[in-house]
């Protein structure tokens, strides 16, 4: 891989006439990329899959690199793979569908898994209200749905047998989103124990009920979420979209396919959407 990098940098210098500063920056970015690939056990450039590139981008983001530096690194890697395609060293590039990365790294509104767990641990399950709050937070993080979608859920929005949500998103587009076991168990417990109390004898098919037995407003849920974020001791500003951004970011960190994340978020074109 080092030999290929050397050839590519010579190509940029001699054939493309790239400025010395740019060449040095690209060289540093590509050497860092190659070093991380070696650490992960990759010896052949053809073995590198899109998930590996995403993991690399997430890693350098977590190291504190600015959005501009990350985008420059992305440009360096993309250029390197274009060169490899042109020289017929590879037949396809793992960056073909990674348009998201350039947009994604500009999103400051994410928290780590550890920080997310701190918030999720705050409500508890002692009362009807706290169990409901736990279920709402768990479901929001586990599915990445919008707050408007969360408060709009009906009793028949969840398929309990299979474990997925049927969500009505923007433009009345319906999508199916799987629910993780923790969120599933918590929501089921809420439905069995808390919801009957919160209904106050009323008849409604709304899944999550406020203290009056009615549907939540976005502002009402926002206050609950922000309250738990402060209680957790986090210094960052956290709001409902933080959960959505973090859901997608954590999926990508885990190697999820970009198309899968796109579908789960309900996006038509993930490369042009600021989630």
Beta strands, then each sheet from edge to edge (+ up, - down):
strand 1: 158-159
strand 2: 164-168
strand 3: 174-178
sheet 1: 1+ 2- 3+
end
